[in-house]
Amino acid sequence: MILGTAGCRLPGMVQFEQLLRDKGYRLTNQRRVIVGELEKVRHLSAEELHDRVKGDHPELGLSTVYRTLDLMHELGVVRKEDFGEGYARYELETERVHHHARCKSCGKVIEFNEELMEYLALQVEHETGFVSEGYEITLHGHCSECVAAKAS
């Protein structure tokens, strides 16, 4: 499921193509390949995405991947995440609220959904009058595999 501008759900490539057309763009093969890869794997950098598809699609250059991801982010189809690594990671926008935990040792990104986080955001709104339009929480630390490896 893909979300587009204003949160409209896009459950497939046909809806993605319609969103592009509504905004004056067309669904190119490169855009199709990138969306298809993001449907399979989450939290990819532009370079990782390019590495994953270049074998089957050598015509797809890294600059095209960056331009396509920027366009998809602008259209609200892709989330651009900064996990403090010095580069962005991308995932398809979904209606499922989730947060991230990033391992500082191996770079692994773990998704989690925690109602307590939602409660904290509402509490901040209540106490301060701040009206949030959304929130994202990223925990930084070490995954269980890296903790176990250090203990050995």
N, C-alpha and C positions, 0 to 999 in steps of 0.2 A: 504494500500500500504506500502510495506517495502522496504527500501533501503539497499543494501548490499555494499560490498567493492567497492570502486571507484564509488559510487553513482548509481549502477545499480538498477533499480526498481524491487521489488519483490511483485507482486500483490496478492500473496497467499502462502499457505503452501507448494504447489508443488515447487514453486520457492525457498522458504526457504530451503526445503529439497535438492534441486539441489545445492544451494550455499554450504550447509554443506558437501555434497558429493564431490564437487569440491575441498574443503579444507581438505578432508580426515576424515570427521566426518559423523555420521549418525543421522537421525531424530528420537530421542527417544521419548517415550510418555511424559517424563518430559519436554523436550524442546518444544514439541507440546503444552502442557498445559500452559507453561509460555508465549509463543508467543500468544496463544489464549487469555490469560488474559490481556496481554499488548495491544491487539487489542481492547479490551473493555474499559480499563481504563488507563489513562495517569498519569505520575508523581508518580508512586508507589515506595516506598522503597522496598528493598528485604524482609523485615519483613512484610510489608503490603501485598505484593504479596503472600508470604507464607501463611499468615492468610486467604487470600481470597480463596486459592485453597486447603488447607489442609483438609477441610471437605470432599470434593469429591475425593481427592487424598492423603490419609494419608501416602502413600509410598514416597511422595515428601518431603524430609527434607530441612531444611533451608540452610544447607551447599550446597545441590544440586542447590538450587535457586541461591545462590551467585556464584557458579562455572558456572552455565549456563548463568547468566547475564554477567559475566566477559568474557566468550567466545563470546557471542553475541555482546558485546561492541567491542571486538577485531576484529570481523568480519565486523563491521560497520553496524550491524542490529539494535543496540540499542544505544540510546544516554544516557550518564551518566551525570546527572545534579547535581550541588552542589548549594543549595539555602541557605547555611550558617546555616544549622540545625545540623551539626555534622555527617550527613550520606548522602549517595547519593540517588537520585531518578532516575528512569529509564522510558524511553518512547521509542517506536519504532521510528526509524529514518524515516523521511518522506522527500519528496522533498519540502514541504511547509515551507518556512522560517517563523519562529515565535520567539517571545520573551516572557519573563515571568515577571509577577508581583507577588510577594509573600507577603502575609499578615503576619506580625510579631506577630499578636495576635492569630489568629486561625490556621495559617499554610496553608491556602488556596492558591493554585497556579492558576493564571489566565493567559491564553495565549492571546497574542495580536500580530498583524502584523501591523507595522507602517513603511510607506515608508520613513519617516523622518530619521529613524534609518539607513536605507540603504544609504541615502544621507550623513549622518554624517560619516559613514565608508568610503565612497568614498572620502569625503573631507579630512579625515585624510591621506588616501593614496596619494591624490594629493599634500597635503602640506608637507608631510614628506618623500615621496618615499617608505613608508612601503607598502609591498604587502601582503594584508591579504588573507588568505585561507578560511575565514569564520569569523563569529562573532555571539555573543549572548549577549543580554542585559537582565539583571535581575533587576527589580525595587523592592525595599524593602520599605514597608510601611504598610498601613492598608486598608483592603477591606471595601466596603460600609456598609456591615452588622456590622462590628466591630466599625466603626465610628459612626453609628447610635446607637449602643448599649451603647457606651461611652457617647453620647449626652443625653441619656435618664436619 
